[in-house]
Amino acid sequence: MTRKWWKIVQVAFTYIGTIVGAGFATGQEILQFFTRYGWLATFTIALASLLFVWIGTKLMLMAGEINAQSYEDLNRHLFGKTAGMLISMLTLLMLFGITTVMLAGAGSVFREHLHLSYQLGLIFTLLISYMVIAKGINGILAVNTLVVPMMLIFTVLVVQVTLRSSAAGNFLILQSDFSAKQILFSPFLYTAFNLALAQAVLVPIGTAIRDRDILKKGGIFGGIGIGVMLMASHFAMSAQMPEIARFEIPMGDIIHHLGSAVRFVYIIIIYAEIFTTFIANIYGLTLQICSRSQARPRPVIVGLLIIAYLISQVGFKELLSTLYPLFGWVSLIWLVMVMWRKRAGGAGNL
């Protein structure tokens, strides 16, 4: 029983670590998709959390049932050979695009926060990424089991600090000028983008573990964990609105008042969140390429890391502003198709 619960924890933490990236850690992602919409953000975060629980668990269960070797196998099962192949090609482009953004983000952390070389940040990240990814899904699970508890502890700290603020109740009364349609649409766009990318890891997890109880509980706890972290960050930033909206790194302004030790921990967590997303994407890309070409995994990993390094020379901000809006709309189409597509035989549908 202890071993089973440990697997559930690993699945949940890996799900959280795959979803939570640089945009989440800095607060900018949460500000744009939730906090700026005022008090209604509490309800849209709850809706996003339900989607993370439902769709994330569904993806893992389906992958285990059909023994999917990559996300293309799952997409072909869901949408047919032609449509599934097209969606998988778009997903591959999205994954690689976001991978280069994450690597560039790692370099930016080294340059802007640790005052070290941008190139050093890239090379360091590539080396440790190779060591983890070469170990397969067990390496991905192990890293997330170490990193995600740090994220959760930091989340608790931010909530505790905010509770002492006189503006702690702002999340209940914060007003917004945005339309109801735009507010309601936001959680669907947010979950679509994140889940379309997360399938690169959720599918091989489902195939590797297969135990329905472990996958179901891991998906539920993981989805809830993502929701709790979303709500905690929204709660903290709401107490600082509207002034905090002008910062590129909103959470950085909150942390700035907590002392140098906490700021250093925050930098480490930002890097760790970038790293978990980066290795998840490279791992998913490797499985996809190997399943289509019969290539050996390690040369593929090295090739992907080298290409990511070359593209990351463009810079973090430039890649982010260009790729994210485009990928968001592609992901929304994918999410709608997954939501309404039943599994073979309808057994165990969520």
N, C-alpha and C positions, 0 to 999 in steps of 0.2 A: 504493500500500500504506500509506503514511504517513497519507493522508487517511482510509482505511478504519479504521485503528486509532484515529485520533482520534475518529471517530464511535462506535466501540465504547466508548472511555473516556467519552464524553459520555453514552451510554445508561446505562452502569454507574453513573456518578456521579449522574445524575438519579434513577435507581432508589433509590440509597442516600439521597440528599437528601430524596426524597419520603417514605420510611419513617421516617427519623430526625427526630423532633420534640422538643418540649419535655420530654416524659416520659423520652425516651431520654437527652437531654443531662444532665438533673438526676440521673439514676440511679434515680429512683423506679420507673419502669416496669420496669427490669431487676431491681431488688430484688424487686418484687412478683411478677413472672412467673418468675424464675429463682433469684437468689441465696439467697433465704430457704429454698429447698428443699435446700440443702447440696451435697454432692459430686455428687449426681445431676444438678445443673444443667449440668455439662459436657456430659452426654449429651443433655439436653433442648435445649440451645443448638445442638448439632450437628443435631438433628432439625429444629429451627426453620430452620436455615440451608438444609437440604436442601429444605424446603418453599418457602422464598423463591426458591431457584434454580429449582425445578420449576414452581411455579405462576406466578411472575412471568414467566418465559420463555414459558410456554404462553400467557399472556394476550397478550403482544406478538405472537407468531407468528400466533395466531388472528386478531387485529385486522388484521394486514397481509393475511392471506389473504382476508378477507371485506370489506376496505376499510371497516371500521367508522369512522363519523364521530364516535361518542361511545360511552360504555360501555353505553348502552341498546341500541345496535345489536348489540353483542357479547352482552349478556344475552338478547336476543331470539333470537339465533342459537343460543345454548346451551340455553335453557330453553323456547323457544316464545314466541309473541306475548304471551299473557296473563300467564304467570308472569314472563317477561322484563320486561314493563312494570311489574309489581308490584315486582319486585326492584330495578329501576332507580329507582322512586319512593322506596323505602326508602333506597337508596344516596344519592339526592339529599338526603334529610333528614339522613342521617348526615354527608355531606360538609359540608353547611352548618352543622350543629351543631358539628363539629370545627373548622371554619373560624372560627367565633366564639370558640371556646376558644383557638385559636392567637393570634387578634388580642388577646384579653384577656391572654394570656400575654406578648405583646410589650409591652403597656402596663405590666404588672407588672414586667418587666425594667427599664424606664425608671424606675419609681417606687422599687422596692426595692433595685436594684443601682447604678443611675446617679444616684439621688436627684434625678430630674427628674419632671416632671408625667406622670401616667398618661395624660391626654388628649393630651399632646405625643407620647407613644409610639404611641398609636393613629393619630394624624393622619400622623405621619412614615411609619409602616408602610403606611398606605393610599396615600400619594402615590407612594412608590417601588414599591409593588406594581403600581399602575396602569401605571407606565412599563414595567415588565418584562412584565406580562401582555399589554399591547397589542401587543407584538412577536411574540406567538404562541409556538409550541413552541420556536422558536430562542432566545427570551428565557429560557424555562425551562431549556433545556439550558445556556446560557451562565452563568447564575447558579450552577447546581449544579456546573459545572466549576470555578468559582472557590471555592465554599464547601466542598465535600466534601474537597478536599485539606487544608484547615485542620483539619477534623474528624479526619482520619486522622493528621495530625502530632500533634495533641493526644492522640490515643489512644496513640500510641507513647510520648509523654512520660509519661503516667500509668502505663503498663506498666513503663517504666524506673525510675520512682520506687518502685513496688511491689516490684520485684525486689530492691531494697536493704533491704526490710523483713524482719525475722526471721519474720514471719507470712505470707510469700509463698506458702507451700505449703498454706495453709488451704483453698484451693478443692478440694484432693484429700481432705481429711479432715473437712470441715465436716458436722456432723450436722443432722438435721431431724426434727421430730415429725409432719410431714404425711404423709398416706397416699400410697401408690404411685399410686393412681388419680388423685388431685389433681395430683400431680407430672407424670404422663404427659399429663394433659389440658391443662396449662398452655401448652405450646408451640403446640398447635393453636389455642387461643383467641387467643394473641398474634399468630400469623401471619394468622389469619382476619381479625381486626380491621384489621390494617395493610394487608393485600392488598386487602380490600374497598374501602378508601379509595384505595389506590395505583392501582387500575384507571382512575381518572379521568385519570391521566397516562400510564400504561403503554399504554392503548389508542390514544390519539393518536400516541404515539411509534411504535407498531407500524405504524400506517397511514401516517405521514409517511416512515418509513425503508424499510420493506418488505424490505430485504435480509435474508434469513434468517440468513446467517452473522453479520452485525453484531448482529442482535437476539438470536441465541442466545448469542453470546459476551458481549454486554453484559449479558444476564440472568444468565448464570453468574457473571461477575465481580462484578456488583452484589450478587447473593445471597451470594456468599462474603464480600464486603466487609462486608455487614450482619452476618454471622456473626462475623467477626473483631472488629468493634467491640463486639458483644454480649459476646463472650468476654473482651475486654480490660477492659471495665467490670466484669464479674462477677469477674474475677481481682483487680482492685483493691479492690472492695468486700468480697470474701471475707476479705481480709487484715485488715479492720477489723470483722468481725462478732464478736459480735452488737451491739456498741455503735452501729454506724452505722445500724442499722435504725430508731433513734428519730428520725433527722433527716428533715425534709421534703425536703431536697435532699441526698441522701447524697454525691454527688460533690463538692458544695460543701465538705463537711468534709475530704475528701482534699486538695482544692486549697488550702484555707485555710492549710496548712502550707508552701506553695511560694512565698510571697512575693506582693507586691501586683501585680507585672507579670503573673505567670501568672494571678492571679485576674481581672485585667482582660481578658486574652485569653479566659479561660473564659466571662466574661459576654458577650463578643462572639460566641463560638461558640454559646452558648445562644440568643441572639437570631437568629443566622443559621440555626440549625436550625428555630426557630419560623417564620422567614420562608420558607424553602424549602417547608415543608409548607403554609403559608398560600397562597402563590401557586400551588402545584400544585392545591390544592382549588378555588380561585376559577377557575382555567383550566378544570378539568374541568367545573365547574358551568356555565360560560359555553358550552362546547361543547354540553352537554346541552340547555340552554334554547334555544340558537340552532337546534339540529337539530329541535326540536319546534315552534318558533314562527316560524321564518324571521326572527327579529329580528337586527339588526346587533350585532356583538360588543361594540363599545365602550360603547354605552348599557347593555348588560347588565352589563358589568364594573362600571361606575359604580354601577348600581342595587344589585348584590350587595355592593359595598364599603360603601355607605351603610347597608344593612340590617345588615350585620355590625357596623358601628360602633355602631349603636343597641343591638343585643342585647349587645354586649360590655360595655355599662355595668353589666350584672349582676355582673361580676367573674369572674376566672379560676378561683378555687377552687370557687365555687358551680356554675359551668357544668361543670367537670371531674367533680365528684363525682356530678352528676345524669346526664350524658349517656354517659359512658364505659361503665358496666356494661350499660346497655340496648343500646348499639351492638355490644358484644362478642358478645352472644348472637345477634343478627341476622346478624352477619358469619360466625359459625360455620356457620350453615345454608348460607350462600352458598358457603363454602369446600368443604364436603362435596359440594355439587352440582357445583362446578367440577372437583374431583379425579376424580370418577367419570364426568364427561361427556366423550365422545370428540368430536374435531373431525370435520367433514364428510369422509367418505371415509377417515378414520383416518390420513391422510397426515401423516407427521412427528410423530406424537403423542409427547409427552414423558412 
